[in-house]
Amino acid sequence: MFGNVIAPAVAGIALALAGIFGLVSSQTAAPAENPASQPVIVYGAR
């Protein structure tokens, strides 16, 4: 009885934590290249 309730709950919690960890780590990862190295405004260029 308890195995039928606890096992899916534990599996759901584990999947949710893995998904949250993946989302947070992808959002906080460093960019591949430094965006500050590219000039935002180039004066004199048209």
Backbone as a printed PyTorch tensor [residue, N CA C, xyz], in Angstrom:
tensor([[[  0.8390,  -1.2010,   0.0000],
         [  0.0000,   0.0000,   0.0000],
         [  0.8750,   1.2530,   0.0000]],

        [[  1.8030,   1.3100,   0.9530],
         [  2.6340,   2.5110,   1.0330],
         [  3.6040,   2.6020,  -0.1430]],

        [[  4.0320,   1.4500,  -0.6520],
         [  4.9230,   1.4400,  -1.8030],
         [  4.2490,   1.9940,  -3.0460]],

        [[  2.9520,   1.7830,  -3.1400],
         [  2.2150,   2.3080,  -4.2810],
         [  2.0400,   3.8190,  -4.2080]],

        [[  2.2020,   4.3920,  -3.0380],
         [  2.0390,   5.8280,  -2.8620],
         [  3.3980,   6.5190,  -2.7630]],

        [[  4.2970,   5.9240,  -2.0120],
         [  5.5770,   6.5840,  -1.7400],
         [  6.5160,   6.5260,  -2.9470]],

        [[  6.5670,   5.3990,  -3.6410],
         [  7.4890,   5.2620,  -4.7680],
         [  7.2100,   6.2770,  -5.8790]],

        [[  5.9640,   6.4620,  -6.3280],
         [  5.7250,   7.4950,  -7.3430],
         [  6.0040,   8.9050,  -6.8360]],

        [[  5.7400,   9.1480,  -5.5520],
         [  6.0040,  10.4710,  -4.9890],
         [  7.4990,  10.7560,  -4.9780]],

        [[  8.2880,   9.7770,  -4.5750],
         [  9.7460,   9.9540,  -4.5560],
         [ 10.2720,  10.1220,  -5.9790]],

        [[  9.7480,   9.3560,  -6.9140],
         [ 10.1750,   9.4880,  -8.3110],
         [  9.7950,  10.8630,  -8.8580]],

        [[  8.6150,  11.3490,  -8.5290],
         [  8.1800,  12.6700,  -8.9790],
         [  9.0290,  13.7760,  -8.4020]],

        [[  9.3600,  13.6560,  -7.1270],
         [ 10.2160,  14.6600,  -6.4910],
         [ 11.5990,  14.6510,  -7.1280]],

        [[ 12.1410,  13.4720,  -7.3950],
         [ 13.4670,  13.3730,  -8.0070],
         [ 13.4630,  13.9860,  -9.4060]],

        [[ 12.4370,  13.7190, -10.1930],
         [ 12.3510,  14.2990, -11.5360],
         [ 12.1760,  15.8160, -11.4770]],

        [[ 11.3830,  16.2920, -10.5400],
         [ 11.1860,  17.7320, -10.4050],
         [ 12.4840,  18.4280, -10.0080]],

        [[ 13.2120,  17.8410,  -9.0660],
         [ 14.4890,  18.4400,  -8.6490],
         [ 15.4940,  18.4350,  -9.7950]],

        [[ 15.5230,  17.3690, -10.5680],
         [ 16.4380,  17.3060, -11.7100],
         [ 16.0690,  18.3560, -12.7510]],

        [[ 14.7840,  18.5300, -12.9960],
         [ 14.3400,  19.5440, -13.9540],
         [ 14.6490,  20.9470, -13.4920]],

        [[ 14.4170,  21.2270, -12.2080],
         [ 14.7220,  22.5530, -11.6680],
         [ 16.2190,  22.8080, -11.7120]],

        [[ 17.0130,  21.8170, -11.3610],
         [ 18.4700,  21.9830, -11.4060],
         [ 18.9430,  22.2580, -12.8300]],

        [[ 18.4020,  21.5490, -13.8050],
         [ 18.7750,  21.7680, -15.1920],
         [ 18.3900,  23.1540, -15.6730]],

        [[ 17.2170,  23.6240, -15.2870],
         [ 16.7590,  24.9450, -15.6980],
         [ 17.6240,  26.0310, -15.0830]],

        [[ 17.9000,  25.9220, -13.8000],
         [ 18.7000,  26.9430, -13.1270],
         [ 20.1310,  26.9490, -13.6520]],

        [[ 20.7140,  25.7740, -13.8690],
         [ 22.0910,  25.7340, -14.3460],
         [ 22.2050,  26.2510, -15.7730]],

        [[ 21.1790,  26.0610, -16.6000],
         [ 21.2420,  26.5800, -17.9640],
         [ 21.0450,  28.0860, -17.9900]],

        [[ 20.2890,  28.6200, -17.0470],
         [ 20.0600,  30.0630, -17.0110],
         [ 21.2500,  30.8110, -16.4240]],

        [[ 22.0060,  30.1690, -15.5470],
         [ 23.1020,  30.8600, -14.8750],
         [ 24.4660,  30.5070, -15.4560]],

        [[ 24.4950,  29.7400, -16.5400],
         [ 25.7720,  29.3680, -17.1510],
         [ 26.3970,  30.5780, -17.8450]],

        [[ 27.7060,  30.6160, -17.8770],
         [ 28.4120,  31.7070, -18.5300],
         [ 28.2250,  31.6090, -20.0390]],

        [[ 28.1760,  32.7390, -20.7180],
         [ 28.0470,  32.6930, -22.1780],
         [ 29.3020,  32.1440, -22.8330]],

        [[ 29.1550,  31.6830, -24.0590],
         [ 30.2860,  31.0900, -24.7700],
         [ 31.3620,  32.1240, -25.0610]],

        [[ 30.9560,  33.3590, -25.3280],
         [ 31.9290,  34.4250, -25.5620],
         [ 31.5020,  35.6580, -24.7810]],

        [[ 32.4310,  36.5190, -24.5170],
         [ 32.1660,  37.7030, -23.7110],
         [ 31.4180,  38.7300, -24.5460]],

        [[ 30.1670,  39.0470, -24.1960],
         [ 29.4280,  40.0270, -24.9950],
         [ 29.9820,  41.4410, -24.8400]],

        [[ 30.7380,  41.7130, -23.7750],
         [ 31.2960,  43.0470, -23.5750],
         [ 32.4900,  43.3010, -24.4960]],

        [[ 33.0300,  42.2800, -25.1210],
         [ 34.1720,  42.4750, -26.0090],
         [ 33.7520,  43.0520, -27.3550]],

        [[ 32.4640,  43.0050, -27.6620],
         [ 31.9700,  43.5670, -28.9100],
         [ 31.4590,  44.9810, -28.6630]],

        [[ 31.8370,  45.9450, -29.4970],
         [ 31.3560,  47.3100, -29.2970],
         [ 29.8600,  47.4040, -29.5760]],

        [[ 29.1640,  48.1590, -28.7270],
         [ 27.7230,  48.3310, -28.8960],
         [ 27.4790,  49.3950, -29.9630]],

        [[ 28.2000,  50.5070, -29.8640],
         [ 28.0590,  51.6050, -30.8200],
         [ 29.4200,  51.8360, -31.4720]],

        [[ 29.4300,  51.8510, -32.7850],
         [ 30.6510,  52.1620, -33.5180],
         [ 30.4590,  53.5190, -34.1460]],

        [[ 31.1780,  54.5180, -33.6440],
         [ 31.0190,  55.8780, -34.1280],
         [ 31.6430,  56.0040, -35.5070]],

        [[ 30.9270,  56.6730, -36.3880],
         [ 31.4210,  56.9000, -37.7360],
         [ 31.0080,  55.8130, -38.7130]],

        [[ 30.4860,  54.7090, -38.2440],
         [ 30.0730,  53.6270, -39.1390],
         [ 28.6190,  53.8490, -39.5510]],

        [[ 28.3330,  53.5440, -40.7970],
         [ 26.9470,  53.6980, -41.2660],
         [ 26.4410,  52.4040, -41.8070]]])
